[in-house]
Amino acid sequence: MGQFLGFVTGVGVSLVGVLVANILTRRRERRHVVEERRFEIFMKLMDLHSSYFWFTVAELHKEAVPAETRRVCHALAWQIADMLRAVDEVEFLEQTLAVTLGPTFGTAAERYEAMGRLIDQLGIKVNPRYAKKIREISEANIRLLGSGGSSNAPGAPGHSQT
């Protein structure tokens, strides 16, 4: 009887160990997926923010936003929404949907500023050093473009590949 009880206890402990390992592995994998999606959302939001800059310029000059810019921003906003739908554990879900799709902003400049603040908050979760530096670069490029200059960054409009 003692051997049988020892055997059953050993099997029980092993099953509990396997169950705990399985739960921890799944939790770690899910956390990894959330971290990947958080980064993808952050990058798409950065892209949307830089494209949305042209809405503020058009608003300032009382001009129409080019159709291509509207199309790009619309597509990016819905890509972000789809990513959030897939992984709703990402922080700032409600704020991200509000800033990308919500009707509560009176001007393009207000939405642009709110998007910038959201990027800063999300960037802290993604990679604080990276977020700070990419934000500095983005703002410098926007200032340069806003003053009539052009960027020499690879892939920037007007940049030659030579």
PyMOL commands that set and color helices and strands:
alter all, ss='L'
color gray80, all
select helices_A, chain A and resi 2-61+67-86+93-101+108-126+128-146
alter helices_A, ss='H'
color red, helices_A
deselect
rebuild
show_as cartoon
